Amino acid sequence: MSAPWPMVKLGEVLRYRKEFSKIDDLKTYRRPRVQLHAQGIVQRDDVPGALIKTKQQQVCRTGELLVAEIDAKVGGYGVVPPALDGAIVSSHYFLYAVCDEILDRRFLDWFVHTPAFHDQVQAQGSTNYAAIRPADVLDYSIPLPPLAEQRRIVARIETLAAKVAEARGLRQEAVEKAEAMFEQARVNVFSQENGIATVPLQEVATLERGRFLHRPRNEPRFFGGTHPWIQIGEIERSQKYIRQWSTTLNDDGLAISKKFRKGTILVSIAATIGAVGILDFDCCVPDSIVGIIPSAQTDSEFLFHFLGYIREHLEVIAPQSAQKNINLQILARMRVPRLPLVTQRRIVTYLDGVQAKVDALKALQAETAAELAALLPAILDRAFKGEL
């Protein structure tokens, strides 16, 4: 770091404070969570003193540097926020009071978010033991401009950080609006107010439930063969066509499961309700999934879009139990639009076009998100080099 200011040891501007207080069983205490990767300190929980086994705990004060003994090397540190003044931590955390007459607490708070600080944490201490010691922290260095300059830099950082946060908010808003646009397109097509005739799903498709007879499902002796086997997570991640699997069944597993052919629509009916995708390969599935095989006059992608449209409704009507689920009969009776095949395919083309536009916008926003993620570190780097 080539800052134009002197580099000083933290031991010159911080004071290690090791002070314990006795826990009162009749009181309730706040406990902080030091988030990794220098993501700050938040409240973990409120806990009655009677449930705290170790009766000697340290008390945090606003503006102190709090460092986790074990997790420091993965960014387990931060400055205590005002909301956690008086919170308690165990002896596995180190607390350092700031010498306010020479170091602004906010200046320190921003500095501990920089790679320059994190690199020092990783470099010092034992190489074969993850934990650090209190003296290690006091040996780290920080650039130390005059107090007035520290405050100017902090004000500048906070102004720019606010603009970055605003840009992130606008980006997220754009993504949410894009997703809402696609959902509205489905509403425009499938709304019953359009006067389209409907029939039960079982009249335009064959429905069969998946199968996996053994419990628990993760019994190793059924896995590791040549038959792809998926669960609900793969459906959720598929967008439309299910093209990937991470698990296979052997012949014994196949004997207790159900294999569906490529082109089958899969819908989840337990726990996660209504996840839908179209198989792009022959695949086995458990009984938490239903396979839907469209008739010759029903387009599979048309049904895919319709089932996506009614997903929220399926979640609402799912019986409330220990685990939400719908049965095959409920799904079979769901009414679907009865339209000529050519009209179904025209609707698919329209909805796919809207989805493509939404995906393009989300991809652009993802690029913007990456740029924004790099912007604040760049600001901090310049700030502590005296270039801001």
N, C-alpha and C positions, 0 to 999 in steps of 0.2 A: 504494500500500500504506500503510495507516494503522496500522502497528505502534506500540505504546507505547514502543518502544525506539529508540535512535539508529540511523540508517541510515549505514553506513560503506562506503567503497570496498573492493572485494576486495583492492586493493593494500595495505590496512592490515592484512589478516589472512592474505594469501597471499604467497608468494615465488616468482617465476618462476624455474624451475630449468632451465637449458640446459647439460646435461652429457652428453658423448658417450663411449662406450666402444668399443674395437675388438673386432670379432667374431672369435672363434677358430674356424677351419674344423673343428676336431676336436670341438667342443662342439655340443650341441643347445639351441635357444632356444625359449621360449614367446613367442607373439605374441598380443596381445589383439585383440578386435573391439569397437569402440565402436558400440553399437547406436543406431540413430536414434530420434528422438522420446523422448529421455531414458529409454531402457529399460535403461540400465546397461551395464556392461562385462563381457564374457565371454571365454573363451579361444577364439581363432581356430584355432590349430594349434601343433604342435611342428615345428620346422624345423632341419635340420642347418646349422651355420654355413657349410659349403662352398656351400650353395645360396643364401645371402644375398649379393646382388650388392653392395649398399652396405655397406661394412665398418665404417662409423661409425654406431652406433645409440644411442638414448637408453634408459636403464634406468628402468623404473617402480618406484615404491615405494608400499607400502600406504598408503592414505589420501590420496594426492595427487589433485588435480583434473586429469583428463586431457581435453584439448579437441582435437577434430579441426579442423585448419585449414580444410578445405573444407566439411565437413558440420556445423559447429557450428550454423549457422542452421536446420538441420532436426533439432536435438536430438542432435547427435553429440558428447556429452560425458558425463562421469560420474566418480565417485570410484573409484580403483583398489581392488579387493577384496583381502583377504589372499592368496587363491589365486593372484593374478597378481603378487605381489611379485617383482621381478626380471625380469619380462617386458620385451621390447624393443619400441620403436616408432621410426619414422623421424622425420626432421626436419619432417614434415608434421603432427606432433602437438605440443601444448604441455603441459608439466607444471608444476604449481604445488604447492609444499609448503605445508602448513598450519602457521600459528603456533599450536601446541597450547595455549599458555598463555592464549589469549584466544578461540579458536574450536574447538569440538568437531567432529571430522571427520564424525561421524554427522549433526550439525546441518546441516553443509554438504551432505552427501549428500542429505538430504531436501529441502533448499532448491533444489538444482538440478533437482528434479523438478517444480517449481511453474511455472505460467504466468508468474508475476512475474519469475522468472529468465529464462525463454525469451524473454519480450518484450524484455528488455534485449539479449539476444544478437542478436535480429533487428533491433533499432532502431539498434544501433551498427555502426561499421565502414563500409566503402564501400558505396554503394547500387548501384553497377554492377559489383561484383565480389563473388562469393559468399564468398570466403575472408575470415577475420578475422585480425587480427594479435595477438601476445601482449599488447600494451599495451591493446587493446580489452577483454580479459577483466579486467584489473586495474582498469578503470574502472567495472565493474558494481558495483551496491550490494547489500548484504545487511543485514537487521535484526540487531542485535547485542545481545541481552540478556546479563546476567552469565553466566559459565560454568555456574554451578549451575542457573540457569534453563534454559539450553540443554539440559542433560542431563535435566532434568525433562520438557521438551517432547519430547525424543527418546524418552524412555521411554513417554510418553503416546501418541505417534504409533505407536510399535512395537506397543504393546498393541492399539490400534484397527486397525492394519494386519493384525495376526495374526487378528483377528476377521473382517475382510473376506476374508482369504485362506481362512479356514475356511468362510465362507459360500459362497465360490466353489467350494470343493471339494465341499460338500454339493449345490450346484446341479448341478455336473457329474455327480456320482454319481446324482442323480435322473434326469438325461437318459439316462445309460447304462442305468439300470434300466428306464426306459420303453422304450428301444429293444430291450432284452433281452426285455421282455414281449411285444412283437410277434413277435420271432423264435421265442419259445417257443410262441406261438399257431400259427404256421406248422408247427412241429414236431408239435404236438398233432394238427393236421389231416392232415399228409402223411406222418407216420412210417409206414414199412412194417410196423411192429409192429401197426398197426391192422388188418392182414389184408385190405387193399383190393387187388383185382385190378389189375394194371398191363399196359400195352401199350407198344410202342415209340412215341416221339413221332411218327414218320413215318406211323403208322396213324391219327392223329387230326388231322394237320395237314400242309400242304405246306411244304417248306423250300426256300428258294432263297438263294443267296449273292449279296450285293451285288457291284458291279463298278465299277472305275475303272481302265481299261487302261493309262493313261499314267503313267509315273514321271519326275520326281517328281509328287506329287499336286497341288502348288501351282502348276502351270503356268498363268500368268495368262490365256492365250488361251482357256481352257475356262470361265472364270467371268464372272459379271456379267450373267446372263440372267434368265429368269423361272422357272426350275425350282429349287425349294428343295433344298438339299444339306446333309446333316448328317454329323457324325462322332461318335465315341464320347462325347465330352464332353457333347453335348446329351442323349444318352440318360441319362448319369449324373445330370444335373441335373433330369430330368423328373419324378421321383417315381413317376408311373404313366403319364400321357398326355404324349406329346411334342408340345408346342404352339408351340415357338419354333425358329427357325433364324436364322443370321447370315450364311449364304453361299448363293449361287445359282449354278447352271450355266447356260450359254447352250446353244443347240442342238447345238453341237459337243461340249460337255461331256456333254449328255444321250446323245449317240450312243455314248460310251465308258463310260457308267455304267449303273446299273440303277435304275428307278423303281418304288417300291412304292405300293400304294393305301392310303388312309386305313383304319385298323383293323388294319393289319399289325403283328404283334409283332416288334420288332427286338431281337436279341441280339448282343453283341460277342463275337468269337471270337479276337481277336489283341491281345497286349499287356495290355490290361484285359479280363479274361475275365468274361463273364456279366452285364454291364450290360444291363438289360432295360427296355423301355418300349413303349407302344402308340402308333403314329402317329395324330395327329389331323388330318393333311393328307397329300396325295400328296407323295412325297419320294424323291429319289435318295440312294443310300448307296454307300460304297466296299466293297471286298471284305473288309474287317475286320469286317463286320457281316452277319448272316444275317437274312433276312426269314422269318417264320413266319405262314402263313395258316391259321387254324383251320378244321376242317370244320364243317358245319352243326350237328353235335351236340357241338361243343366250344366252350365260352365263352372268349373271348379274355382276359378278366380272370382267369378261373380259371387259364389257362396262365401269365399274367403272375405270379400269386402262386406257382405251382409252380416256375417258372424262377428266381424270386427265392430260393425255399427251397433249390434245388440249386446255387446259385451257388458256394458254398464248395467243393462237391464238384467242380464243373467246373474251378475253379482248381487243385485238387489233382491232377486227372488230366491236366491240360494238359502235354504233353511239354516237358521242360526243354531249351530251346535258347537262341539269342541273344535271341529274343523269344518269350515263352510264347504258345502258340496251341492251339486245338482245331480239328478240321476238321468239315466238314458231316456226315460219316459218324458221327463220335462223337456229335454232337448228335442226329442222326436216330434213333440207337439208344437214347437215354436213355429209360428207362421212366417213364411217367406214369400216374397213377391213372385207372382206367376207371370213370366214375361217370355216372349219368343227368344230363341237362342241368339238371333242377330241383335236384338235389343240388349240382352245381357252383355254381349261382347262389346257393344258400343259404350255401355256404362263402365265396363272394366277399362276400356281405353281412356275414357274421360277421367276416372279416378286415378288411374296410374299416371296420367299426365299431371294431375294436381300434385300427387305424391312426389313425382320427379322434381317439380318446382320447389316443393317444400324441402326435399332432401338437398337440393342445390343451395338453397338459402341456409340450411343448417350447416352444410359443409363450409360455406363462406364464413358463417358465424364462428365455427370451430377454429378456423384459421385466425380470425380476429381474437378469439379467446386465448390462443397460444401467444399471440403478440402482446396482449394485455398482461398475461402471466409473466412475460419477460420484462415488461416495462417498469414495474416497481423495483425489482432488483437492480435494474440499470440506473434508476433514479438514486437509489441508496448508494450504489457504487460511486456515482459522481459526487453525491453529497459528502461522503466521508473522504473523498480525495480533494475536497475544497473546490469543486468545479460547478457547484450549484448556486 
